[in-house]
Amino acid sequence: MYTLRTFQVRSSRITGSSFLALLAGFASFALLGCQSQKAAGPPPPAEVQVVKVEQKDVPIYGEWVATLDGYVNAQIQPQVTGYIVNQTYKEGSFVRKGQILFQIDMRPFQALLDQAKAQLAQAEAQSGKTQLDVDRDTPLAKERAIAQSQLDNDIQANLAAKASVKAAEAQVEQAQLNLDFTHVTSLVDGIAGIATVQIGNLVSPTTILTSVSQVNPIKAYFPISEQEYMHYAARINAHNQQEVPSDAPPFDLVLADGTVYPQKGRLLLTNRQVDVTTGSIQLVCAFPNPNNILRPGQFGRVRAAGETRTGALLVPQRAVTELQGTYQVAVVQGDKVALLPVKVGERVGAMWIIESGVKPGDLVVVEGLQKVRDGATVKVKQSASAAKGD
């Protein structure tokens, strides 16, 4: 039979053994924690890719939006009034200078020509009669068989008849021109546009029938800023405006689909004034267009190497980071990284010209920038493009 004292002794024994087990658990946990901390150690250095800062001469390209237009844009208008009876060209096709595009009803003009020729014949007949009178009366007047005044009248009549012949000849020539003008021809070699009239329309010298654009070569108009103009003003104004500058760089034309037109362009002229609304000045260059691929109204981008930067320092654009308007690069020195502020210049392809802050041969980080900080230890892995000398 259990007594109260027996229960108290057993309870004290249970409590003591549980306390010892708890102490043993805490000791084991503390030992494991120390071992795990000792096993983790410091993190490994970040692995980055680097390239060397290049130094070489590079051309500096400018690029501008351009609009194409015909070298000559001729508006085709009739020189006489009449009805269109025929259209002899295919719209959008290439036409030659002097090729007939439209035919105006020529019957009224043929009648006027015939009438003018008849009047010329009458004038010539009258001139012949007065000349006979002069030839007959001249010897008679010398022999005083007729009065001198009669010969004078014959001479004046003959002169008037000759003048009438000249006037009639001019009328015939004008009538012939008007008849010829019923054949409306192209003024230049080029691409003919869509006709603005139809057969049966009454047209006059103020009517625009169509347009023909000479597209070989074709002009490209593009604006440059006033600052760019001032940079190149000495070169532009050193040559006569009627001549193409001998040192003018060739122009490339980048089309709307991103392809580069195979023919090179040349500078033609610079406009006389700066546009006060945009602060730009217009330049014009010409591109050969033997296959008529380029058409007026197309948009593209023209670019040219305006100058060459000698001994420029180049780094990939991805190596440069911008922070609040300032630029910096990560340079690896030994196994440490230094974040250096730099002054950037023009972009050349995928590279960036660095004006100051680095020197040739410095190793700049191009991959792993997000993993480094100033003074951190890194493991260097050279970029594949740098190993190939790109």
KATA-V127289 format. One record per run of one state. SS is the DSSP state (~ for helix, > for strand, _ for the rest). FROM is the first residue (numbers start at 1). LEN is the number of residues. Records with the same first field share a line. If there is no record, write none. Layout:
SS=FROM-LEN  FROM-LEN
//
This chain:
_=1-3  41-5  53-1  78-4  88-6  96-4  105-2  143-5  182-1  186-4  193-9  204-4  238-13  255-5  261-4  276-4  288-11  324-2  334-2  349-2  357-6  368-1  372-5  383-1  388-3
~=4-37  107-36  148-34  226-12  317-3  369-3  384-4
>=46-7  54-24  82-6  94-2  100-5  183-3  190-3  202-2  208-18  251-4  260-1  265-11  280-8  299-18  320-4  326-8  336-13  351-6  363-5  377-6
//
